[in-house]
């Protein structure tokens, strides 16, 4: 994946570049709004992270120029301008997502990957092609029995909690949409309200708290499993 970061703050630029490159994402940077469109057109990234307060040319103008030029690259606005009005203007200008500063790096990465998957038409989950047990941070799920363990000790989970754990454990660090999780946890149960997945998530979060893993809610995206700090 190739990411274009348009951000004039050197410390923020360095932090984000190092963070994404550690996660296997190639990062190109630009700190000048006047040069941003030319670099965007030249490198054709998979996703753009765009600050609004840029020297040379405001970020919203850069985004408007890009959309007018036919560039449809998924774009996330990162800015300290956190009012509802600013968000509406950004989204109406052509942004795909909006994350006010300060933000969580795991949430930002999840949003980046979700946008790229959506743009590529991929599914939101990736199955374990080898059929091996799911293992992560001391937790594992046996393929045949479906039982869940932490450091060799069984986790006492209800069937729906187990189904939710199976879904997120297969993609730790990646956002999975609530709609997709609902299908996996409540298959064929059309009479169940979509909000029921939140109850299952709440119960699972409590039951795995001692493992150090965190089931994180991402606004407008769904859930992801991350290692505790």
N, C-alpha and C positions, 0 to 999 in steps of 0.2 A: 504494500500500500504506500502511496506517495501523498504526503500531506504538505500543503502550503500554509505557512503560519505568517500572517500579516499583522505584526505587533511591533510597536516602536519602543516599548520598555525593555531595555537590555536584560535586566534580571528575569523578567517574565519570559522573554524570548529564550534565554538560556535554559531556564528551568523546564519549560515545555519541550524544547528540542531534546534535551537529555532524557526526559521522562519517556517520550514517545519512541526515541531511538532504542532505549533499553527494552521496549516492548516490540521491537522488530518493525517499526514504522519509519520509513524514510522521510526526513523533514527538510524542506526548503524554507528559508526565512526571508522576510522583507520588512523593513522598518519605515518605509517611505510610501505614503499613499499615492504620490505622483508616479512611482515606478511599479506599483502593485499590479496594475492591469497588464502591463507588458510582460511581467514575469509569469503571471497567471496564464496568459495565452501561450507563452513559450514552453512552460513545463507541463501543462495539462494535468494537474493533480487529480487524485481521486476524491479529495475532500479539502475544504478551505476553512481555516480558523481565522476569523477577521475581527480585529479590534476596530472600534469606531473613531476614537480620538487619535487620528494619525496626522503627522506633519505632511504638508504638500497637498493632500486631498483627503477629505473626510471619508471614513469607512463606508458610510451609506452611499456616497457618491461613487466610490469604487465599485460597490456591489451593483448599483444601478447601471454603471458603465458595462460591467461584466455581463449582466443579463441582457442589456441592449445589444451586446456584441454576440449573443447567442451562446454564451458559456453557461451551461446548466449544472456545473459542478456543485454537489451538495455543500452547503455553507452554514457554519455555525458562528454566530456573532458572540464574541466575548467582550464584555464591556462593563465599566463601572456605572454606566447609565442604566439604572435598574427600574425606572418607572414603567408603568403599564403602557403609557403613551409611546415611549421609546421602543418597547418591544413590538407594539403594533406597527409602528413605522418600519422597523427592521424587517418584520415578516412580510409586510406589504411590498417592500422593496425587492423581495426575492429570497430572503434568508429562509433556511429550512429549520433552523433551531436557534435558540437564544439562551445563553447561560451567563447570568450576571456574576461579576467578580465580587468576592472571592468564591472559588468553586473547588470541588473535590476532584482530584486528578483521575480517580477511578471512574467517577461519574462522567467526566469529560471523555475518557477513552471509550466508555460504553456507548455514549451518544455518537461518537465518531464512527465506531464500528457498525452501529445500528443504521446510520445513514448510508454508509457504503454498501452494506448488505441490501438495503432497500433499493438503492440505485442500481445494483447489479441483479436485482430480482431473485436473490437467494433466500432460502428459508432462514428462520431466526434461530434454529437450533442445529447443531451438528452432531450426528450420531457417532458412537464409538464403532468404527467400521470393523475392527478386529474382534468385537464381541467379548472383550476382556472385562474383568471387573472394573468398575469406576473407582479410582483411588485418588484422594486429594486431601492434603493437610491432616493426615491421620485418620480420615474417614474413608470407608470403602463400602461398596455395594456389591454383593455377590450376584453374578449373572443368573445362576439357576434358581436359587432360593429367593433372591430379591432382598435378603436380610441386610440391614445396615449396621455397621460397626464403627466404633471410634477407638483406636489403639487396641484393637482386639476385643473390646467389650461391646455387647449389643446395645444399640440405641432403641429405646422403647418408643416406637412411632406407630400411630394409627395408619391405616392403609392410604388415606389421602395425603397425610404428611409424608409418607414414604414416597408416594408418586411425585410430590413436589420436590423432595430432595433429589430423587433420581433425575428429574429434569434439569435442575440447576447444577447438580454435581457433574453432569456431563459437559457443562460449559462454564466452569468457574471464571469469574472476571468478565463475563459477557452478559449483556442485558438480554432477557427473554421477555417478550411481551406478555402482559397479563392475559390477553385473549388466548394465546398459544398455551400458556400454563393451565388455563381453565379447561381447555380441550383435553389436556393430558390428565388432569386431576379429576375432572367430572365428565368422562367420555359418555356421550349420548344422553346426558341428563339435562334435557332442555328446560325442565321445570325449575332448575336451580338458578338462582340469581347470580349474575357475574361477580357481584361483590363478595360472594362466598369464598373466593380464592384469597381474599384479604384475611379472612378468619383462619384459614389453613396456614397461611404465611405467618401470621402472628403466633400460632401454636408451635409451628416448626422452629421459628426464631428462638423461642424460649427453650425448646428442647435441645437445641444444638449450641446454646450460648456457652456451655462449659468447654466446647471443643476449640473455641477461639475463632471459629468461622462466623461471619456475619452475613445474614440475609438482608440485603439493602434494597429499599424501595427507591426507584428512580421515577421522578415525576414525569408522567406522560409516556414512559417507556415500559416499565414493568419491574422486574426484580433481577438482581444478580447476586452471586455468592462470592464473597471476598474474604481473604485472610485478615484476621484481626491484627491491630497494630500493637 
